[in-house]
Amino acid sequence: MNAIGYIRVSTADQADSGLSLQYQESKIRAYAEAMDITLVDVVADAGFSAKSMNRPAIQGIISQIKNKTVDAVIILKLDRLTRSVKDLGAIVELIEKNNVALVSVQDSINTSTAAGRLILNVLGSVSQWEREANGERVKAALSVKKGAGERVGTIPYGFDLAADGVALVENADEQNTLKIIRKLRSEGLSLRKIGAELDKRGISTKKGGKWQATTIKQLCEVTA
């Protein structure tokens, strides 16, 4: 079996020191020797984040997989390859399509075996669950804050931040402006004409600028 090793560090300091890269390579070479795998090369992405697949070395490996010039890709850990569930899924699909094995030394994963494929799928599913569960928790927390009248993100038009720095209180002038917007919209005026009318009346946006159609549209949707 001919394999290519892949190593990565995310910061420039790690790349300059070379220590982490050397450690990863030494472990990959030791594994290949123990498993009687021919390691044809070890390529590195030094100073690249795992959040994106736009990395020179990993793109080179992807090309080799597609050209079927390698039987296996060996990494020290899955997070060296990617931290994205979506990207991991794409890589797994690619290697399966081209009959290439993915070997992660410390994760004890070897997709050339049924057990290895099962473990990888379970890890991918757990990562996906964690990501979705975290999203649900954040959404629930924001919903509670909104329900309590607390600020979430930027302060919306029609409100000001209360003295406690948390709650929102109505801004009388802006609330009146919202009524004007709703009235003009009900009369059939276009978003652009509503903005022009507000500018004509000397009514400014929350940041003090002129009104844009997109801003009017957002306010109409929120107050609908």
HUTAPE-V856754 format. One record per pair of residues at least 24 apart in sequence whose C-alpha atoms are under 8 Angstrom apart, sorted by the first residue. I is the first residue (numbers start at 1). J is the second residue. Records with the same first field share a line. If there is no record, write none. Layout:
I->J + J
This chain:
1->37 + 38 + 71 + 72
2->37 + 38 + 39 + 40 + 70 + 71 + 72
3->37 + 38 + 39 + 40 + 41 + 70 + 71 + 72 + 73 + 74
4->39 + 40 + 41 + 42 + 43 + 61 + 70 + 72 + 73 + 74
5->39 + 41 + 42 + 43 + 73 + 74 + 75
6->42 + 43 + 44 + 57 + 58 + 73 + 74 + 75 + 81
7->42 + 43 + 44 + 45 + 75 + 76 + 80 + 81
8->44 + 45 + 46 + 47 + 48 + 80 + 81
9->45 + 46 + 47 + 48 + 49 + 80
10->46 + 47 + 48 + 49 + 50
11->46 + 47 + 48 + 49
12->46 + 47
13->47
14->46 + 47
15->46 + 47
24->75 + 76
27->76 + 105
28->74 + 75 + 76 + 105
31->105
50->79 + 80 + 81 + 82 + 83 + 84
51->82 + 83 + 84
52->82
53->82 + 87
65->94 + 95 + 98 + 100
66->94 + 98
68->98 + 100
70->100
71->99 + 100 + 101
72->100 + 101 + 102 + 103
73->100 + 101 + 102 + 103
74->102 + 103 + 104 + 105
75->102 + 103 + 104 + 105
76->104 + 105 + 106 + 107
77->104 + 105 + 106 + 107
78->104 + 107
85->124 + 127 + 128
88->124
89->124
157->206 + 219
177->203
178->219 + 223
181->216 + 220
182->220
191->216 + 217
